Amino acid sequence: MKELFSEIRGAVLATLVLAIVCCGLYPLIVFGISQALFHDKANGSLILDTDGAVRGSKLLAQGFTADKYFHPRPSAAGTGYDATSSGGSNLGPTSQKLNDAIKDRIDAYRKENAVNADESVPADAVTASGSGLDPHISLRNAELQTPRVAKARAVSEEKLRELIRQNTDARDFGLLGDPGVNVLTLNRALDSFPVNP
């Protein structure tokens, strides 16, 4: 009986020590290091207004539909761009529903951006990302949207191209993936330009 209580006491003590270390000290140390060394990233890469109000995150797409803005990729997250319901549509390449949705998106994209029928539409303009929250579009997608935004804002296309360059993220580590235009930061920068009445 004495040995049993000794074993139980040892197990309870080990559990308490591990709980304090693993559930208390370790998370506090990691939190402190992340706040000290990676403050912006550790807090969600938030975009703030001059008054300190949060307007979004550089890591999450938002739905923009007005002509005066660049439009992000389509989203299948919840009712669209819902960070609490991140995910794809789970429709495969043989899905008629997916094929119909893509055809509709292609037609809408061509009409919205005055893209000729013989010109290809970028895949990211008509397909949702796996998360439904990808904040980037391809350079080609941004280029095709430039005339529409320039007309709506009465701004030269060259000025918009410069803004696109400033809001383009390079390849990861200089070689992985393709450069991508962050739509939220680009549209925030656009708001410094006037809009046609």
C-alpha positions, 0 to 999 in steps of 0.5 A, spaced: 500 500 500 505 504 501 508 503 494 502 504 491 501 511 494 508 513 493 507 511 485 501 515 485 504 521 489 510 521 483 505 521 478 501 527 480 508 530 482 510 529 475 503 531 472 504 538 475 511 539 473 509 538 466 503 542 466 507 548 469 512 547 464 508 545 458 502 549 459 505 555 463 512 556 462 513 554 455 508 558 452 510 564 455 517 564 453 514 563 446 509 568 446 515 573 449 520 571 443 515 572 438 512 579 441 520 581 441 522 579 435 516 578 430 511 583 433 507 584 426 507 577 424 505 574 431 499 579 431 496 577 424 500 582 420 494 587 421 493 593 417 491 599 421 488 606 419 492 612 422 487 612 428 489 605 429 482 602 427 484 595 424 482 595 417 484 588 415 490 583 415 495 582 409 494 575 410 487 575 408 483 577 402 477 581 403 471 582 397 471 588 393 466 589 387 466 596 385 469 598 379 474 603 383 478 597 386 482 591 384 478 585 385 481 579 389 480 571 387 473 568 388 472 565 395 469 559 397 470 560 404 463 561 408 459 566 404 465 569 401 472 571 404 469 569 411 475 567 415 471 563 420 469 558 415 476 558 411 476 552 406 475 551 398 469 548 395 471 541 395 469 540 388 473 536 383 475 537 376 469 533 373 464 537 377 459 540 373 457 545 378 464 547 378 465 548 371 459 552 370 461 556 376 468 557 372 464 559 365 460 564 369 466 567 372 470 567 365 464 571 362 463 576 368 470 577 368 471 578 360 465 583 361 467 587 367 474 588 364 473 588 357 477 582 355 476 580 348 474 573 347 480 570 344 484 573 350 485 568 355 483 569 362 488 568 368 486 562 372 486 566 379 481 570 376 476 565 376 478 559 381 478 560 388 484 558 392 484 552 397 483 557 403 478 561 400 482 567 403 488 568 399 490 575 399 494 575 392 492 575 385 497 574 379 500 580 375 497 578 369 490 579 373 492 585 376 494 588 369 487 586 366 484 590 371 488 596 370 484 599 365 477 599 369 480 601 375 484 607 371 477 609 368 473 609 375 478 613 378 481 618 373 488 616 374 493 614 369 494 606 368 502 608 369 500 610 376 496 604 377 502 600 374 507 603 379 502 602 385 501 594 383 509 594 383 509 597 390 504 592 392 507 586 389 510 580 394 516 577 391 517 569 390 518 566 397 526 565 398 527 568 391 525 562 387 518 559 390 512 560 387 510 566 383 510 574 385 503 576 387 499 582 388 496 583 395 489 586 393 488 589 400 494 593 400 493 595 393 486 597 394 488 601 400 493 605 397 488 606 391 484 610 396 489 616 395 487 617 388 480 621 386 474 617 384 470 619 378 463 622 381 
